[in-house]
Amino acid sequence: MTAALHVPAAGADPAGDEGARSERGSAVVDFVMVSMLIVALLMAVLQVAVYVHVRNVVTASAQDGARYAANADIDSSIGADRTVQVVARATSVQTAQGLDCTSVEEPDPSGSTVVVVRCSGSVPSLLAALGNLLPLEVTGRALKEGS
C-alpha cells in the first residue's frame, strides 16, 4: 500500500483555513506598535528622572552659592556665579548656561540679613528637537555672617 501525497492547488491555503491567511504579518505590526509604546514610556520615565536630577543639583548648587556668598569677607553678588560654576561641574556647561541666577541680600523678619540665590531656567529634554520644555525655578538661602 502506498500513501498518496496531497499537493494543494495553486492559491489554496495549505492549512485549509482562509482566516489564518488574512492575518499573516500581523505579528510584525503588533510588535512594532507595542515597541513604539514601550519606547515612548521609557523616554517619559527617563525624562522625569533627568528633570528630578537636574532640579536637585541646581537646588543644592543654589544653597552652596548662598552659603559661599554669606561669608563675612565675600561680596553677596558672587553667590550667583558660584552657583553656575557648581552646576556646570555637576551636570554640563550647556545646562549651566541655560540658567539665569541672581544673588541678593534681603532682610530677615528677625532682623538678620539673608543671602538669597534664585535660579530660573529650563531642563534640557532628551529629544533635542523638543527643546527645553520643563521650567525650573529654585532658591537657596543662607544667613550673612557679620563682618
C-alpha positions, 0 to 999 in steps of 0.5 A: 500500500502506498500513501498518496501525497496531497499537493494543494492547488495553486492559491489554496491555503495549505492549512485549509483555513482562509482566516489564518491567511488574512492575518499573516504579518500581523505579528510584525505590526503588533510588535512594532506598535507595542515597541513604539509604546514601550519606547515612548514610556521609557523616554517619559520615565527617563525624562522625569528622572533627568528633570528630578536630577537636574532640579536637585543639583541646581537646588543644592548648587543654589544653597552652596552659592548662598552659603559661599556668598554669606561669608563675612569677607565675600561680596553677596553678588558672587553667590550667583556665579558660584552657583553656575560654576557648581552646576556646570561641574555637576551636570554640563556647561550647556545646562549651566548656561541655560540658567539665569541666577541672581544673588541678593541680600534681603532682610530677615523678619528677625532682623538678620540679613539673608543671602538669597540665590534664585535660579530660573531656567529650563531642563534640557529634554532628551529629544533635542528637537523638543527643546527645553520644555520643563521650567525650573525655578529654585532658591537657596538661602543662607544667613550673612555672617557679620563682618 
